[in-house]
Amino acid sequence: MATKKEQIIVLGSGCAGLAAAIYASRGNLNPLVIEGNRRGGQLITTEEIENFPGFPDGIGGYELVERMRSQAEKFGARFSNDHILSMACAAGEISLRGSSAVNYATEALIIATGTDSKCLEIPGEVEYGGGKGVSVCATCDGPFFRGKEVAVIGGGDTALGEALFLSRICKKVYLIHRRDSFRGSKIMDHRVRSNAAISILLSAVVEEILGNGAGVTGIRLRNVGTEERKILPCSGVFIAAGHAPNSSFAAGILPLDSNGYFVASDEDPAAATFPGIFLAGDCADPAYQQAVIAAGTGARAAIAAERWLSGKS
């Protein structure tokens, strides 16, 4: 298997990875960006971003990511459509094993691998995925349910945003959350509650996704207070139950917290505990997970990497 040797590699092509690529390429580091399983990261599933500075009228997640990618390419960043399966660290070199027939070796590494949507791990979830009615992306799959009744599961801003998007094309949207209040921002909460097409079901847990073999026909709900169960008919189920960091490739090599997020060194919030490895974006941020913060930490990681590499020479 071939090995590509690089001065610096960026893992991830979301806001954090692309910001890191912009800063690293402008610093003449000639970075290689390994895009991962999802080019553009979670942000490409967001229909409209209203709180990213510089866009008073909002901007689509896909458009923002593509603009950042073009900017990185303009300054010389290179991109590889690969996914890293594992890594190893030795004095002076970091080794990465890709899913393609290529291994990578690099002096410096910026990890900006982001997060993936969590699964509910309930009956019917897997069976009715892959175009049969269960989805984690309303902007991707919502148009397939135009004029139908659908359910969104979750209580954060992602879930609320999915419900609002679907309310414009679906007959009815059921927004289901296991707690008695949403975890999302107040403005999103207000928009959801003011939308006549959205029916809110709080203190409710989805126990099973039902179907007829060809597609989803409904969900089985349990009220967490009364333990009452009922079947809610619907044609689509959109899961927005939080995120899990993409860190399994580094398990046992770099420290992770109890939820799998990367842990920075005590001396530098941009750096991991192994020299030459730097952290950026949601994979190291369980608290905020905002595009603007991810971009900022990407820039910080690239600056830290550039300084570290300069100190070696």
C-alpha positions as CSV (number, residue, x, y, z in Angstrom):
1,M,0.0,0.0,0.0
2,A,1.4,3.4,-1.0
3,T,2.3,6.1,1.6
4,K,1.8,9.8,0.9
5,K,4.1,12.0,3.0
6,E,2.8,15.5,3.9
7,Q,3.9,18.4,6.0
8,I,0.4,19.0,7.3
9,I,-3.0,17.2,6.9
10,V,-6.4,18.4,7.8
11,L,-9.0,15.8,8.6
12,G,-12.5,17.0,7.8
13,S,-14.2,19.3,5.3
14,G,-16.8,21.1,7.3
15,C,-16.5,24.7,8.6
16,A,-13.6,23.8,11.0
17,G,-11.6,21.8,8.5
18,L,-12.1,24.4,5.7
19,A,-11.1,27.3,7.9
20,A,-8.0,25.4,8.9
21,A,-7.3,24.8,5.2
22,I,-7.6,28.5,4.4
23,Y,-5.3,29.6,7.1
24,A,-2.8,26.8,6.5
25,S,-2.6,27.3,2.8
26,R,-2.2,31.1,3.2
27,G,0.7,30.2,5.5
28,N,2.3,28.3,2.6
29,L,1.9,25.0,4.3
30,N,0.3,23.3,1.2
31,P,-2.2,21.4,3.3
32,L,-3.9,18.2,2.2
33,V,-7.5,18.0,3.3
34,I,-8.9,14.5,3.7
35,E,-12.6,15.1,3.3
36,G,-14.1,12.1,5.2
37,N,-17.4,10.3,4.6
38,R,-19.4,13.4,4.2
39,R,-18.0,16.2,2.2
40,G,-18.9,19.5,3.9
41,G,-19.9,17.9,7.2
42,Q,-23.2,18.3,9.0
43,L,-23.6,21.9,7.8
44,I,-24.6,20.9,4.3
45,T,-27.9,19.6,5.7
46,T,-28.8,23.0,7.1
47,E,-31.2,24.8,4.7
48,E,-30.5,28.3,6.0
49,I,-27.9,29.8,8.4
50,E,-29.0,33.1,9.9
51,N,-26.3,33.7,12.5
52,F,-23.0,33.3,10.6
53,P,-21.4,36.8,10.6
54,G,-21.4,38.6,7.2
55,F,-24.7,37.2,5.9
56,P,-27.5,39.4,7.2
57,D,-30.0,37.7,4.9
58,G,-28.8,34.2,5.8
59,I,-27.0,31.7,3.7
60,G,-27.6,28.0,2.9
61,G,-25.3,25.5,4.6
62,Y,-24.2,23.9,1.3
63,E,-23.4,27.3,-0.3
64,L,-21.4,28.5,2.8
65,V,-19.3,25.3,2.7
66,E,-18.7,25.5,-1.0
67,R,-17.6,29.1,-0.7
68,M,-15.1,28.2,2.0
69,R,-13.8,25.3,-0.1
70,S,-13.3,27.5,-3.1
71,Q,-11.4,30.0,-0.9
72,A,-9.1,27.2,0.4
73,E,-8.5,25.9,-3.1
74,K,-7.7,29.5,-4.3
75,F,-4.8,29.6,-1.8
76,G,-3.5,26.1,-2.7
77,A,-5.2,23.6,-0.4
78,R,-5.5,20.1,-1.9
79,F,-8.4,17.7,-1.3
80,S,-8.6,13.9,-1.1
81,N,-11.9,12.0,-1.2
82,D,-10.8,9.5,1.5
83,H,-11.8,8.5,5.0
84,I,-9.4,7.7,7.8
85,L,-9.9,4.4,9.6
86,S,-7.0,4.5,12.1
87,M,-4.0,6.4,13.2
88,A,-0.6,5.8,14.9
89,C,1.8,8.2,16.5
90,A,5.6,7.9,16.7
91,A,8.4,10.4,17.4
92,G,8.4,12.9,14.5
93,E,5.6,11.3,12.4
94,I,1.9,10.7,12.5
95,S,0.6,7.8,10.4
96,L,-3.0,7.5,9.0
97,R,-4.6,4.6,7.3
98,G,-7.3,5.5,4.7
99,S,-10.2,3.5,3.4
100,S,-8.6,3.9,-0.1
101,A,-5.4,2.1,-1.0
102,V,-3.3,4.9,0.5
103,N,-1.6,5.4,3.8
104,Y,-0.5,8.9,4.9
105,A,2.4,10.2,7.0
106,T,2.5,13.8,8.2
107,E,4.5,16.0,10.5
108,A,1.4,17.9,11.7
109,L,-2.3,17.0,11.8
110,I,-5.4,19.0,12.3
111,I,-8.4,16.9,13.4
112,A,-11.7,18.5,12.4
113,T,-13.8,15.4,11.9
114,G,-17.0,16.8,13.3
115,T,-19.9,14.7,14.5
116,D,-22.6,12.4,13.1
117,S,-26.2,12.2,13.9
118,K,-27.1,9.8,16.7
119,C,-29.4,6.8,16.2
120,L,-32.4,6.0,18.4
121,E,-31.6,2.2,18.3
122,I,-35.2,1.2,18.2
123,P,-37.1,-1.4,16.1
124,G,-37.8,-0.2,12.6
125,E,-35.1,2.5,12.5
126,V,-32.7,0.4,10.4
127,E,-35.4,-1.5,8.5
128,Y,-37.0,1.7,7.2
129,G,-33.8,3.7,6.5
130,G,-32.3,4.1,3.0
131,G,-35.3,5.7,1.4
132,K,-38.1,3.8,3.1
133,G,-39.2,6.7,5.4
134,V,-36.5,7.2,8.1
135,S,-34.1,10.0,7.5
136,V,-31.6,12.3,9.4
137,C,-31.8,15.1,6.9
138,A,-35.0,17.1,6.2
139,T,-33.4,19.2,3.5
140,C,-32.2,16.1,1.7
141,D,-35.3,13.9,2.0
142,G,-38.1,16.2,2.9
143,P,-39.4,16.8,-0.6
144,F,-40.2,13.1,-0.9
145,F,-42.9,13.7,1.8
146,R,-44.6,16.7,0.2
147,G,-48.2,16.9,1.4
148,K,-47.8,14.0,3.8
149,E,-47.7,13.8,7.6
150,V,-44.2,13.3,9.2
151,A,-42.6,13.2,12.6
152,V,-39.4,14.9,13.8
153,I,-37.7,13.4,16.9
154,G,-35.5,15.7,19.0
155,G,-35.4,18.8,21.1
156,G,-32.4,20.9,20.0
157,D,-32.1,23.6,17.4
158,T,-31.5,20.9,14.7
159,A,-34.8,19.2,15.4
160,L,-36.6,22.5,15.6
161,G,-35.1,23.7,12.3
162,E,-36.0,20.4,10.6
163,A,-39.6,20.8,11.8
164,L,-39.8,24.3,10.5
165,F,-38.4,23.3,7.1
166,L,-40.8,20.4,6.8
167,S,-43.8,22.5,7.8
168,R,-43.5,24.3,4.5
169,I,-43.9,21.2,2.4
170,C,-45.7,18.7,4.5
171,K,-49.3,18.5,5.5
172,K,-48.5,18.0,9.2
173,V,-45.3,17.8,11.3
174,Y,-45.3,16.1,14.7
175,L,-42.3,17.4,16.8
176,I,-41.6,14.8,19.5
177,H,-39.2,15.3,22.4
178,R,-38.7,13.1,25.5
179,R,-38.4,16.0,27.9
180,D,-41.0,18.6,28.9
181,S,-39.3,21.5,27.2
182,F,-37.0,22.0,24.2
183,R,-33.3,22.5,24.4
184,G,-33.1,24.8,21.4
185,S,-32.7,28.5,21.3
186,K,-35.6,30.8,22.3
187,I,-36.1,32.2,18.9
188,M,-36.4,28.7,17.3
189,D,-38.7,27.6,20.2
190,H,-41.0,30.6,19.4
191,R,-41.1,29.9,15.7
192,V,-42.0,26.3,16.2
193,R,-44.8,27.1,18.7
194,S,-46.2,29.8,16.4
195,N,-46.4,27.4,13.4
196,A,-49.9,26.0,12.9
197,A,-48.5,23.1,10.8
198,I,-46.4,21.8,13.7
199,S,-47.9,19.7,16.5
200,I,-45.7,19.5,19.6
201,L,-45.6,16.3,21.6
202,L,-43.5,16.7,24.8
203,S,-42.6,14.1,27.4
204,A,-43.0,11.4,24.7
205,V,-40.6,8.6,23.6
206,V,-40.7,6.8,20.3
207,E,-40.4,3.1,21.0
208,E,-40.8,1.7,17.5
209,I,-41.1,2.8,13.9
210,L,-43.9,0.9,12.2
211,G,-44.2,0.1,8.5
212,N,-45.6,-2.2,5.9
213,G,-42.4,-3.5,4.5
214,A,-42.2,-0.9,1.8
215,G,-42.3,2.2,3.9
216,V,-43.1,3.8,7.2
217,T,-46.7,3.9,8.3
218,G,-46.4,5.3,11.8
219,I,-44.6,5.3,15.2
220,R,-45.4,3.8,18.6
221,L,-45.2,6.5,21.3
222,R,-44.9,6.2,25.1
223,N,-45.8,9.1,27.5
224,V,-42.9,9.2,30.0
225,G,-45.2,10.4,32.8
226,T,-48.3,8.3,32.4
227,E,-46.7,5.3,30.5
228,E,-49.6,5.5,28.1
229,R,-48.8,4.1,24.6
230,K,-50.4,5.1,21.3
231,I,-49.7,4.7,17.6
232,L,-49.2,7.9,15.6
233,P,-49.7,7.5,11.9
234,C,-47.1,9.2,9.6
235,S,-45.2,8.6,6.4
236,G,-41.8,9.8,7.4
237,V,-39.6,10.0,10.5
238,F,-36.8,12.5,10.8
239,I,-34.3,11.8,13.6
240,A,-32.5,14.8,15.1
241,A,-31.6,13.3,18.5
242,G,-28.1,14.8,18.9
243,H,-24.7,14.0,17.6
244,A,-21.7,11.7,18.3
245,P,-18.2,12.8,17.6
246,N,-16.2,11.1,14.8
247,S,-13.3,10.0,16.9
248,S,-13.2,6.2,16.8
249,F,-10.2,6.2,14.5
250,A,-8.1,7.7,17.3
251,A,-9.5,5.6,20.2
252,G,-6.6,4.4,22.3
253,I,-4.2,6.9,20.7
254,L,-5.6,10.2,21.9
255,P,-7.6,11.0,25.0
256,L,-11.3,11.2,24.6
257,D,-14.0,12.2,27.2
258,S,-16.8,9.9,28.3
259,N,-18.8,10.8,25.2
260,G,-16.0,10.3,22.7
261,Y,-15.0,14.0,22.2
262,F,-11.3,14.8,21.8
263,V,-9.7,16.3,24.9
264,A,-7.2,19.2,24.4
265,S,-3.9,19.5,26.2
266,D,-3.9,21.5,29.5
267,E,-1.4,24.0,28.0
268,D,-3.1,24.8,24.7
269,P,-6.8,24.5,23.8
270,A,-5.9,24.1,20.1
271,A,-3.6,21.2,20.7
272,A,-4.0,17.5,21.5
273,T,-1.8,15.8,23.9
274,F,0.6,14.4,21.2
275,P,3.0,17.0,19.7
276,G,2.0,18.1,16.3
277,I,-1.7,17.2,16.6
278,F,-4.3,20.0,16.8
279,L,-8.0,20.0,17.3
280,A,-10.8,22.0,15.7
281,G,-14.6,22.1,15.5
282,D,-17.4,20.0,16.9
283,C,-15.4,16.8,17.4
284,A,-13.6,18.6,20.3
285,D,-16.6,20.8,21.4
286,P,-19.4,19.1,23.3
287,A,-20.7,22.5,24.6
288,Y,-21.4,24.9,21.7
289,Q,-21.3,23.2,18.3
290,Q,-21.9,26.3,16.2
291,A,-20.5,26.9,12.7
292,V,-18.9,30.2,13.6
293,I,-17.1,28.7,16.6
294,A,-16.0,25.7,14.5
295,A,-14.6,28.1,11.9
296,G,-12.8,30.0,14.6
297,T,-11.2,26.9,16.1
298,G,-10.2,25.8,12.7
299,A,-8.3,29.1,12.2
300,R,-6.8,28.7,15.7
301,A,-5.6,25.2,15.0
302,A,-3.9,26.2,11.7
303,I,-2.1,29.1,13.4
304,A,-1.0,26.8,16.2
305,A,0.2,24.2,13.7
306,E,2.1,26.8,11.7
307,R,3.9,28.0,14.8
308,W,4.7,24.5,15.9
309,L,6.2,23.6,12.5
310,S,8.2,26.8,12.5
311,G,9.6,25.9,15.9
312,K,10.9,22.6,14.5
313,S,13.0,24.1,11.8
